[in-house]
Amino acid sequence: MTTVDPDTAAPPSAERARRRAAGDPVKALLHRHRELCERAVDPLEIAAGLEAHGITDRTAARFRHRDVFSLAEELYARSPRGEEPAAATAPVPAGPSAYRALGCALLPGALAAAAAAAGQAWAGPAAVAATVAALVWPGRAAGGRFPWLAHLLAAAVAGWAAYRYGTALAVGLALAVAPGHLLAAAFAAGARARLDGSRALEDFADRARPLLFASVAGFTAAAVGATALAGAPLPVVVPLALLLFLTRLLLRHGSRRGPVAAALALALVPVPAAAPAAAAVLLVHAVLALSRASAHARP
């Protein structure tokens, strides 16, 4: 009579489950990311979530797919969901909230310019407060242990610069809020459209980087115009405005606050080259962070 060692024998059901998992690796991945797959409204959201968890196109090959987008399509198709149809991917016309956001973006510059023209002593502090408040507008949740550190550092950077260079600098920063809002919204919409048309993570990154550079160039031109209107020194205002614009982009797209806070802290160093260096450092980080598909998943 043959005996079976109970320590080495596996239950038949467990053995069959292991064989099924080995023959269907996507099923194990689906189980691991069940919440992401079930709440996703389209495969693109799953692709962005997988990338955020470190799954690349090379990793997707282990699941018998050519890239993460193809893997996400299978996960989306195999995910159980209710009877409600998926949300439409067609562009949605601008609603009242979009117009309210535009009005809020125009308000800081208008109030700061009016207060400065009237000779009000509080024009500078009000302009700094309005500029920094624009960084707090709703976006995706960013990672990090100290959620308000970046905003406090941004307030310190803008306030210290206004104290050193006067009200005109603060007004110039406030006037740049409106074009920054429009260009940030255009970048987000353009990146999402490029995500829809991409078939690989590298393909999306190649499409997103030129869009980011165009947005930065457009904002730099707008900041030059705002600085000229305010009568502030260009070499001081433009790097600061660009630093705050990149901060806003990164915070709204869920970037971790550590690199953002480090760049803002660098701008507080009392040397003339500190703000341009901080803006350059944050631009490099933005190119890396905002060319990832996971930065453009729906909030």
QUIRAJO-V42688 format. One record per pair of residues at least 12 apart in sequence whose ideal C-beta (glycine too) atoms are under 10 Angstrom apart, sorted by the first residue. I is the first residue (numbers start at 1). J is the second residue. If there is no record, write none. Layout:
I:J + I:J
This chain:
24:63 + 24:64 + 24:78 + 25:62 + 25:63 + 25:64 + 25:65 + 26:63 + 26:64 + 26:65 + 26:71 + 26:74 + 26:75 + 26:78 + 27:75 + 27:78 + 28:63 + 29:50 + 29:55 + 29:59 + 29:60 + 29:62 + 29:63 + 29:71 + 29:74 + 29:75 + 30:46 + 30:74 + 30:75 + 30:76 + 30:78 + 30:79 + 30:80 + 32:53 + 33:46 + 33:49 + 33:50 + 33:53 + 33:55 + 33:72 + 33:75 + 33:79 + 34:75 + 34:79 + 34:80 + 35:49 + 36:48 + 36:49 + 36:50 + 36:52 + 36:53 + 36:72 + 36:75 + 36:79 + 36:297 + 37:49 + 37:50 + 37:72 + 37:75 + 37:76 + 37:77 + 37:78 + 37:79 + 37:80 + 37:81 + 38:76 + 38:79 + 38:80 + 38:81 + 38:82 + 39:79 + 39:81 + 40:72 + 40:75 + 40:76 + 40:79 + 40:81 + 40:86 + 40:297 + 40:298 + 41:76 + 41:81 + 41:85 + 41:86 + 41:87 + 41:88 + 41:89 + 41:298 + 42:72 + 42:73 + 42:76 + 42:86 + 42:87 + 42:88 + 42:89 + 42:195 + 42:196 + 42:298 + 43:68 + 43:69 + 43:70 + 43:71 + 43:72 + 43:73 + 43:74 + 43:75 + 43:76 + 43:77 + 43:79 + 43:86 + 44:69 + 44:72 + 44:73 + 44:76 + 44:89 + 44:192 + 44:195 + 44:196 + 44:198 + 44:204 + 44:293 + 44:296 + 44:297 + 44:298 + 45:72 + 45:76 + 45:87 + 45:195 + 45:293 + 45:294 + 45:296 + 45:297 + 45:298 + 46:68 + 46:69 + 46:71 + 46:72 + 46:73 + 46:74 + 46:75 + 46:76 + 46:79 + 46:297 + 47:60 + 47:67 + 47:68 + 47:69 + 47:70 + 47:71 + 47:72 + 47:73 + 47:75 + 47:76 + 47:195 + 47:198 + 47:200 + 47:201 + 47:204 + 47:293 + 47:294 + 47:297 + 48:68 + 48:72 + 48:195 + 48:201 + 48:204 + 48:292 + 48:293 + 48:294 + 48:295 + 48:296 + 48:297 + 48:298 + 49:68 + 49:72 + 49:75 + 49:293 + 49:294 + 49:297 + 50:68 + 50:69 + 50:71 + 50:72 + 50:75 + 50:201 + 50:293 + 50:294 + 51:68 + 51:69 + 51:72 + 51:201 + 51:204 + 51:292 + 51:293 + 51:294 + 51:295 + 51:297 + 52:254 + 52:292 + 52:293 + 52:294 + 52:295 + 52:297 + 53:294 + 54:294 + 55:68 + 55:71 + 55:72 + 55:201 + 56:68 + 56:200 + 56:201 + 56:202 + 57:69 + 57:70 + 57:71 + 57:199 + 57:200 + 57:201 + 57:202 + 57:203 + 58:201 + 59:71 + 60:72 + 60:200 + 60:201 + 63:75 + 66:199 + 66:200 + 67:198 + 67:199 + 67:200 + 67:201 + 67:202 + 67:203 + 68:199 + 68:200 + 68:201 + 68:204 + 68:293 + 69:195 + 69:198 + 69:199 + 69:200 + 69:201 + 69:203 + 69:204 + 69:293 + 70:199 + 70:200 + 72:293 + 87:298 + 89:192 + 89:193 + 89:196 + 91:189 + 91:192 + 91:193 + 94:185 + 97:138 + 98:185 + 101:137 + 101:138 + 101:181 + 101:182 + 101:185 + 102:178 + 102:181 + 102:182 + 102:185 + 103:178 + 104:130 + 104:133 + 104:134 + 104:137 + 104:177 + 104:178 + 104:181 + 105:134 + 105:137 + 105:177 + 105:178 + 105:179 + 105:180 + 105:181 + 105:182 + 105:184 + 105:185 + 106:175 + 106:177 + 106:178 + 106:181 + 106:182 + 107:130 + 107:133 + 107:134 + 107:174 + 107:177 + 107:178 + 108:126 + 108:127 + 108:128 + 108:129 + 108:130 + 108:131 + 108:132 + 108:133 + 108:134 + 108:170 + 108:171 + 108:173 + 108:174 + 108:175 + 108:176 + 108:177 + 108:178 + 108:181 + 109:127 + 109:130 + 109:131 + 109:171 + 109:172 + 109:173 + 109:174 + 109:175 + 109:176 + 109:177 + 109:178 + 109:179 + 109:226 + 109:229 + 109:230 + 110:130 + 110:174 + 110:175 + 110:178 + 111:123 + 111:126 + 111:127 + 111:130 + 111:171 + 111:174 + 112:124 + 112:125 + 112:126 + 112:127 + 112:128 + 112:129 + 112:130 + 112:131 + 112:167 + 112:170 + 112:171 + 112:172 + 112:173 + 112:174 + 112:175 + 112:177 + 112:230 + 113:127 + 113:171 + 113:172 + 113:174 + 113:175 + 113:226 + 113:229 + 113:230 + 114:171 + 115:127 + 115:167 + 115:170 + 115:171 + 115:174 + 116:166 + 116:167 + 116:168 + 116:170 + 116:171 + 116:174 + 116:230 + 116:231 + 117:171 + 119:167 + 120:167 + 121:167 + 122:167 + 123:162 + 123:167 + 123:168 + 123:170 + 123:171 + 123:174 + 124:158 + 124:159 + 124:162 + 124:163 + 124:165 + 124:166 + 124:167 + 124:168 + 124:169 + 124:170 + 124:171 + 124:174 + 125:159 + 125:162 + 125:163 + 125:167 + 125:170 + 126:167 + 126:170 + 126:171 + 126:174 + 127:158 + 127:162 + 127:167 + 127:168 + 127:169 + 127:170 + 127:171 + 127:172 + 127:173 + 127:174 + 127:175 + 127:177 + 127:230 + 128:154 + 128:155 + 128:156 + 128:157 + 128:158 + 128:159 + 128:160 + 128:161 + 128:162 + 128:163 + 128:167 + 128:169 + 128:170 + 128:171 + 128:173 + 128:174 + 129:155 + 129:158 + 129:159 + 129:170 + 129:174 + 130:158 + 130:170 + 130:173 + 130:174 + 130:177 + 131:154 + 131:155 + 131:158 + 131:159 + 131:162 + 131:170 + 131:171 + 131:172 + 131:173 + 131:174 + 131:175 + 131:176 + 131:177 + 131:180 + 131:240 + 131:241 + 131:244 + 132:151 + 132:152 + 132:153 + 132:154 + 132:155 + 132:156 + 132:157 + 132:158 + 132:159 + 132:173 + 132:177 + 132:244 + 132:247 + 133:151 + 133:155 + 133:177 + 134:154 + 134:173 + 134:174 + 134:176 + 134:177 + 134:178 + 134:180 + 134:181 + 134:184 + 134:244 + 134:245 + 134:248 + 135:150 + 135:151 + 135:154 + 135:155 + 135:158 + 135:177 + 135:180 + 135:244 + 135:245 + 135:247 + 135:248 + 135:250 + 135:251 + 135:252 + 135:260 + 136:148 + 136:150 + 136:151 + 136:154 + 136:248 + 136:251 + 137:181 + 137:184 + 137:248 + 137:251 + 137:252 + 138:252 + 138:299 + 139:184 + 139:188 + 139:248 + 139:249 + 139:250 + 139:251 + 139:252 + 139:253 + 139:254 + 139:255 + 139:299 + 140:251 + 140:252 + 140:253 + 140:254 + 140:255 + 140:295 + 140:296 + 140:297 + 140:298 + 140:299 + 141:251 + 141:254 + 141:299 + 142:250 + 142:251 + 142:252 + 142:253 + 142:254 + 142:255 + 142:256 + 142:257 + 142:258 + 142:260 + 143:254 + 143:255 + 143:256 + 143:257 + 143:258 + 144:255 + 144:256 + 144:257 + 144:258 + 144:259 + 144:260 + 144:261 + 145:257 + 145:258 + 146:257 + 146:258 + 146:261 + 147:251 + 147:257 + 148:257 + 149:257 + 149:258 + 149:260 + 149:261 + 149:264 + 149:265 + 150:247 + 150:250 + 150:251 + 150:255 + 150:256 + 150:257 + 150:258 + 150:259 + 150:260 + 150:261 + 150:262 + 150:263 + 150:264 + 150:265 + 151:247 + 151:251 + 151:257 + 151:260 + 151:261 + 151:264 + 152:261 + 152:264 + 153:247 + 153:257 + 153:260 + 153:261 + 153:262 + 153:263 + 153:264 + 153:265 + 153:266 + 153:267 + 153:268 + 154:240 + 154:243 + 154:244 + 154:247 + 154:248 + 154:251 + 154:260 + 154:261 + 154:264 + 154:267 + 155:264 + 156:264 + 156:265 + 156:267 + 156:268 + 157:173 + 157:240 + 157:243 + 157:244 + 157:247 + 157:263 + 157:264 + 157:265 + 157:266 + 157:267 + 157:268 + 157:274 + 157:275 + 157:278 + 158:170 + 158:173 + 158:174 + 158:240 + 158:241 + 158:243 + 158:244 + 158:264 + 158:267 + 160:267 + 160:268 + 160:270 + 161:173 + 161:232 + 161:236 + 161:237 + 161:239 + 161:240 + 161:267 + 161:268 + 161:275 + 162:232 + 162:240 + 164:236 + 164:270 + 165:232 + 165:233 + 165:236 + 165:237 + 165:240 + 166:230 + 166:231 + 166:232 + 166:233 + 167:230 + 167:231 + 167:232 + 168:227 + 168:229 + 168:230 + 168:231 + 168:232 + 168:233 + 168:236 + 168:237 + 169:227 + 169:230 + 169:231 + 169:232 + 169:233 + 169:236 + 169:237 + 169:240 + 169:241 + 170:230 + 170:232 + 170:237 + 171:226 + 171:227 + 171:229 + 171:230 + 171:231 + 171:232 + 171:237 + 172:223 + 172:224 + 172:225 + 172:226 + 172:227 + 172:228 + 172:229 + 172:230 + 172:231 + 172:232 + 172:233 + 172:234 + 172:236 + 172:237 + 172:238 + 172:240 + 172:241 + 173:223 + 173:226 + 173:227 + 173:230 + 173:232 + 173:237 + 173:240 + 173:241 + 173:244 + 174:226 + 174:230 + 174:241 + 175:222 + 175:223 + 175:225 + 175:226 + 175:227 + 175:228 + 175:229 + 175:230 + 175:232 + 175:237 + 175:241 + 176:219 + 176:220 + 176:222 + 176:223 + 176:224 + 176:225 + 176:226 + 176:227 + 176:229 + 176:230 + 176:237 + 176:238 + 176:240 + 176:241 + 176:242 + 176:244 + 176:245 + 177:226 + 177:241 + 177:244 + 177:245 + 177:248 + 178:222 + 178:226 + 179:218 + 179:219 + 179:221 + 179:222 + 179:223 + 179:225 + 179:226 + 179:241 + 179:245 + 180:215 + 180:218 + 180:219 + 180:222 + 180:223 + 180:226 + 180:241 + 180:242 + 180:244 + 180:245 + 180:246 + 180:248 + 180:249 + 181:245 + 181:248 + 182:215 + 182:218 + 182:219 + 182:222 + 183:214 + 183:215 + 183:216 + 183:217 + 183:218 + 183:219 + 183:221 + 183:222 + 183:245 + 183:248 + 183:249 + 184:215 + 184:219 + 184:245 + 184:248 + 184:249 + 184:252 + 184:253 + 185:252 + 186:211 + 186:214 + 186:215 + 186:218 + 187:208 + 187:211 + 187:212 + 187:214 + 187:215 + 187:216 + 187:218 + 187:219 + 187:249 + 187:252 + 187:253 + 187:290 + 187:296 + 188:211 + 188:215 + 188:249 + 188:252 + 188:253 + 188:290 + 188:295 + 188:296 + 189:211 + 189:296 + 190:207 + 190:208 + 190:210 + 190:211 + 190:212 + 190:214 + 190:215 + 190:296 + 191:204 + 191:207 + 191:208 + 191:211 + 191:212 + 191:215 + 191:253 + 191:290 + 191:291 + 191:293 + 191:295 + 191:296 + 192:296 + 192:297 + 192:298 + 193:207 + 193:211 + 193:296 + 194:206 + 194:207 + 194:208 + 194:210 + 194:211 + 194:293 + 194:296 + 195:207 + 195:208 + 195:293 + 195:295 + 195:296 + 195:297 + 198:293 + 200:293 + 201:291 + 201:292 + 201:293 + 201:294 + 202:291 + 203:293 + 204:291 + 204:292 + 204:293 + 204:296 + 205:287 + 205:288 + 205:290 + 205:291 + 205:292 + 205:293 + 206:291 + 207:291 + 208:287 + 208:290 + 208:291 + 208:292 + 208:293 + 208:295 + 208:296 + 209:286 + 209:287 + 209:288 + 209:290 + 209:291 + 211:290 + 211:291 + 212:246 + 212:249 + 212:283 + 212:286 + 212:287 + 212:289 + 212:290 + 212:291 + 213:283 + 213:287 + 215:245 + 215:246 + 215:249 + 215:286 + 215:290 + 216:242 + 216:245 + 216:246 + 216:249 + 216:279 + 216:283 + 216:286 + 216:287 + 219:238 + 219:241 + 219:242 + 219:244 + 219:245 + 219:246 + 219:248 + 219:249 + 220:238 + 220:239 + 220:241 + 220:242 + 220:245 + 220:279 + 221:238 + 222:238 + 222:241 + 222:245 + 223:237 + 223:238 + 223:239 + 223:240 + 223:241 + 223:242 + 223:244 + 223:245 + 224:237 + 224:238 + 224:241 + 226:238 + 226:241 + 227:240 + 227:241 + 235:272 + 235:275 + 235:276 + 236:272 + 236:275 + 236:276 + 237:275 + 238:275 + 238:276 + 238:279 + 239:267 + 239:272 + 239:273 + 239:274 + 239:275 + 239:276 + 239:277 + 239:278 + 239:279 + 239:280 + 240:267 + 240:275 + 240:276 + 240:278 + 240:279 + 241:275 + 241:279 + 242:275 + 242:276 + 242:278 + 242:279 + 242:280 + 242:282 + 242:283 + 243:260 + 243:263 + 243:264 + 243:266 + 243:267 + 243:275 + 243:276 + 243:277 + 243:278 + 243:279 + 243:280 + 243:281 + 243:282 + 243:283 + 244:264 + 244:267 + 244:279 + 244:282 + 245:279 + 245:282 + 245:283 + 245:286 + 246:260 + 246:263 + 246:278 + 246:279 + 246:280 + 246:281 + 246:282 + 246:283 + 246:285 + 246:286 + 246:287 + 246:290 + 247:260 + 247:261 + 247:263 + 247:264 + 247:278 + 247:279 + 247:282 + 247:286 + 248:260 + 249:282 + 249:286 + 249:289 + 249:290 + 249:295 + 250:263 + 250:282 + 250:285 + 250:286 + 250:289 + 250:290 + 250:295 + 252:295 + 252:299 + 253:286 + 253:289 + 253:290 + 253:292 + 253:294 + 253:295 + 253:296 + 253:297 + 253:299 + 254:289 + 254:292 + 254:294 + 254:295 + 254:296 + 254:297 + 254:299 + 255:282 + 255:285 + 255:286 + 255:288 + 255:289 + 255:290 + 255:292 + 255:295 + 256:285 + 256:289 + 258:285 + 259:281 + 259:282 + 259:284 + 259:285 + 259:286 + 259:288 + 259:289 + 260:282 + 260:285 + 260:286 + 260:289 + 262:278 + 262:281 + 262:282 + 262:285 + 263:275 + 263:277 + 263:278 + 263:279 + 263:280 + 263:281 + 263:282 + 263:283 + 263:284 + 263:285 + 263:286 + 264:278 + 264:282 + 265:278 + 266:278 + 266:279 + 266:280 + 266:281 + 266:282 + 267:279 + 267:281 + 267:282
